[in-house]
């Protein structure tokens, strides 16, 4: 385990490359900034594979510890977010194999199309009735995504929700780019069969990452790093 450095000046605007270099030298303050920067997208990556909030949190924490130990191997030839997502995906997939469980496929009802996942319009939040409706539709969307077969679900979350490129998604999941495209097409087709017409209004809020969860993950990882000194 690298020896932690004293806390140095680091902010939420510190570039990824600088953060990675600092973490490689044992700067835990930089690592905390890094975790908070990518917590939500990496949690979503883990959950897309494991389909369980608690398991996803555990997998993410373990992946963070692995990343802290091995970030010195990061050379900047890919985005740091992609490198981290690969670590998280590997941990989640390993857990999935150990559990030897298969995701249940829920039959989808006829419905309307789902396009690219977009952020919800802020103006809609001012109207309570629309907010309640969107919350209900968001829940429906999360259920439908969970009902996707695992291979399609992971690709859909990475491409449509987190907006990784085809190349990045292929690198994270270690599959051909053509497979990414075909699985995304199939995932959309399945969702298209089971979603209501207004679902595109709420897709950006799917699997929300509340501040409490972010704080809990960061605090747990930092505590474990402290125990390893």
N, C-alpha and C positions, 0 to 999 in steps of 0.2 A: 504494500500500500504506500502510495506517495505521501510524503510528509506535507501536511497542510501549510500553506503560506498564510502570513498575516493578511487580514482583510485589506484589500487595496481598492482604489477608486474604480468602481464599475457601475454602470447605469443600465437602464432598460434599453438605451439606444446603442450600447456597445455592439459593434459588428460581430457576426457569428464567428468569423475566423479568429478574431482577437479573443473572444470568449473561449473557443476551443483551445487556443494556445495557453491561456491562463489556467484552464482546468487541467490541462496536461501537466502543468507545473504544480498542481495541488491547490489552486485558488478556489476554495469552496464558495466564496461569495459570488464568483463568476458562474459557478455551477448552479447556484440557486437561481440566478438570473436566467440561465439557459433553461432550467426546468420550467420556470414560470412562463417563458416565452413559448414553449412547445407542449406544455402539459395537455391542453385540450385536444390538439390534433393527435398526439401520441396515445392518449387515453382512447380516443375514438378508433385508432388503429387496432389497439389491443382488444377493444370490445367487439369490433367487427369480426374478429376471429373467434373470440371466446363466448360471446353472447351472454356475458354475466358481468355486472358492474364490479362486484367484489373481486372476482378472478382477474378482471382487467386491471384493477388498481394494484393487486399483488404483482401481476406480470410487469406492469409499468415500473413499479419500484425496483424489482429485480433487474429489469433492463437498464434503469438509470444507474444502478450500482455497477453493472457490467460496463456501461458507457463511460463512467467515471474512471474505471480502471484501464480502459483500452483506448480512450480518446486520443492518446498519443499516436495511434496508428492512422488517425484521420489526416488525410493529405490535401483536402480541399478540392479534389477532382470531381466531387459531387456536392450538392447542397448539404449543409449540416443537417437540415431537417430530414433529408432523404437517408443520410447515414444513420441518424437516430431511429427513424422509422424502421429501418432494416433490423436494427438491434431489437426493437420492441416486437416486430413481427416474428423474428426467430424465437424469442422467448415465449410468445403466445402460442406459436405453432408447436413448440416443444411441449408445452403444457397440454395442448389439445391432444397430441399423440399419446401422452402419458395417461390422460383421462380415458382415451379410447372411446370417445363418445361421438356420435354423429348428430349433427344439427337436424332437428325435426323440420320437415317441409310441410307447411300449412297450405292447403289448397287456397288459391286466390280467387276472389269473386270478380265478376266483370266490372270494369270501371273505366277511368279515363287515363290520359297520358301523364307521365312525369318527365319533365325536361331536366336540364342541368340544375343542380341544387344552387339556389340563390338566397341571399340575405332577405329577410322579411322587411317589408316597407315599414319604416319607423312611424309613419303617420298612422298606420293601422293600430298601433299600440294605445293610442289615445281614446279609442272607443272600446269600452268594457265588453260589449257584446261580440265585437270582432276578436278581441283578445281571447275570450272564452272559446269561441269557435275555432280559432287558430290553435289553441292548446289541445282541443279535442282532435283536430286534424293532425297535429304533430304527433300525438300519441298513436294515431292510426298508422302514420308513416313509419314510426319506429317499430311497430308491431309487424308491418309488412316487410320492412328491411330484415328484421330478425327471422322472418319466415323464409327468407331466401336461402338456398343451399350455400354452405360456407364459402365455397370457391367464388361464387358470384357476389356474395355479400362483402367480402374483403375488397374485391376490385371496385365495387360500387362505392363503398365508403372512401376509399383512397382517391378514386377518380372524380366522383360526382360531389361528394361532401367536402373532402379536404383539397380537392382540385390539384392533385399531383398530376404531372404529365404522364402520357403513356410510357415513356422511357423510365421515368422515376418509379412508377408503379411496378413495372416489370422488374426493376432492380430490387425493389423492396421485397417482392413476393418470389423472386427468382423464377419467373416464368417468361416465355417469349412475349414480345410485344403484340404479336398477332393474337395470342391467347387473351391478353388484357382487353383488346378490342372486342373479341367475340364474347367474352364473359360480361363485359359492360353492356353490350347489345342485348344479351340474354337477360341480364338482371333488369334492365329497363322494360323489356317485354313482359317479364313476370309482374313487375310493379304496375305496369300499364293496365294489366288485367284486373288489378285489385284496388286501385286508388280512386278516390273521388276527384271531381274536376277542379276543386280549389286547393288541392294538396300542395301545389307548387308555391303557395303563399307562405308555407311554414317549413319548408325543407331545411332552410338555413339554421333552424333552431333544433333540429333533431339531435338527440343525445346531448342535451345541454351540459355544459361543464361549469357547475356552480363554483363560486369562490371558496366555499368550505372544502370541497373536494380537492381543489388545487392546493390550498393551504395544508390539508391533511397529508397529501402525498409528499409535498416538499418537506414538511416537518419530519415525517417518518424517515425519508431518505437521509436528511441531514443528521438525524439522531444516529442512524446506523453508521454513517460515515464517522461520526464522533466516537462511537464504540470501537471502531476498527483502528483507531490511532495506536 
